[in-house]
Amino acid sequence: MQKFLAVVKHEYKKVVLKWSFLIGTLLLPFLAACFAVVPAIIFSLKGEPTRIVVVDPTGKIEPRLKANLSPEKMQARARRAAEESIKDFSPSQEEQLRRSSEQFADAFEFIDYTLRGGVVTNDVRADLNSMLVGGAADAYLIIPEDINSKIASFEFRSRKAGDFVVNDSFKEALNDAVRSQRLADANISEDRLSELSRDVNFDTKGIDERGEERDSGGTFIASFIIGLMIYITLAIYGQAIMGAVVEEKETRIAEILFSSARPFTLMMGKLVGVGLAGLTQLGIWVASAAVLVSIIAFQTDLSAVVGSLPTISPLMIFYFLIFFLLGFFIYASIFALIGSMVTTVQEGGQFAFPPIMLMLIGFYFSFAVVRDPNSSLSFWVSIAPFFAPITMPVRILSETPPFWQIGLSFFINAVTIAGLIWLASRVYRIGMLMYGKRATVPEVWKWIRQS
């Protein structure tokens, strides 16, 4: 036991005290914060307004277009879009909508243009193009004389074609202006039509295993994050095990180590030590994610969004850690076996593809589990070896299954671990002392059968 603990301590410190561990542990939360904050900062930057010329032979669309691009109309449009995900707006959210609407309203500057003769000709188009080339304007819009015609074309030319945010806002405002004019020409009340065509108030909530209502809007996102973190951690530390085994084999340190401790003790110490290091990193990532969500929710007052996130109890966290350890020992045993068979890290990378694919399939199965946690497919993939370490935590987060199913999954995967460790140890004790060439399948089978 003393030698085993010494190996565990050595392997744990060897991983945790590396700069790569510290950088990787801190880099993921930093990147997550950057992906959450930097896009918002970039899109909040106010650029120069788009100077646009509107040529309207009808004289009816341009006034409506300008009205639709006013701060009041922009705020109302943004509010309608946001109401799909947010029921009740807080004062800070209302203020945020107002500032965003004013920013988009200031993104356009209309330039007056006198249309001689009331007809759009090629000379008019050439004049507008020269204004764009000379820098007098950034874009122009030519409105057709008959807006009700099916072949009518609204000609929009711009020197800022890549500004998709402003262009989409302008297109939406133009559609609303044309629609309003068409309704007015048909003597149809726009307010009455809006009242009749408004969306239903669709109140959707999930029902948990106790029959209580719960918000389910953020379950998919939370499940995706949990499954992704487990997948990444298993892939990183599984291959770390393989790299460490191959390194000891290449440097022939294994010969010295085998004289001090049994091969099984060395292998198990390596698995436990690296597993604890992975558990440490996963715990830091989970804590960082919780802190990041709390900070964003506090600063932006996204109470409606945070309220839709699933509640994670201490028991769920315990389950997550248990199934992470199950997954680690399953895949670490496979990678240790691969490391014992090969002679270089490059050869090991080729054989690492199958276990990586198994993890990836388990990650993809987690999406099916989120959609229907109680289906037969969700049951089988959440107890199946190789898949359960990823799919069962996602299922627990979506809707906690009966305890006997969690226990059955734990038992099946624990038995799988015992079998894989027995198999890996038989290969490890001989393969670590084999140099010069990669082991063949018949040779590995012979090692396994030897007593």
Secondary structure, 3 states (H helix, E strand, C coil): CHHHHHHHHHHHHHHHCCHHHHHHHHHHHHHHHHHHHHHHHHHHCCCCCEEEEEECCCCCHHHHHHHHCCHHHHHHHHHHHHCCCCCCCCHHHHHHHHHHHHHHHCCEEEECCCCHHHCCCHHHHHHHHHHHHHCCCCEEEECCCCCCCCCCCCEEEECCCCCHHHHHHHHHHHHHHHHHHHHHHCCCCHHHHHHHCCCCCCCCCEECCCCCEECCCCHHHHHHHHHHHHHHHHHHHHHHHHHHHHHHHHHCHHHHHHCCCCHHHHHHHHHHHHHHHHHHHHHHHHHHHHHHHHHHHHHHCCHHHHHCCCCCCHHHHHHHHHHHHHHHHHHHHHHHHHHHHCCCHHHHHHHCHHHHHHHHHHHHHHHHHHHCCCCHHHHHHHHCCCCHHHHHHHHHHHCCCCHHHHHHHHHHHHHHHHHHHHHHHHHHHHHCCCCCCCCCHHHHHHHHHCC
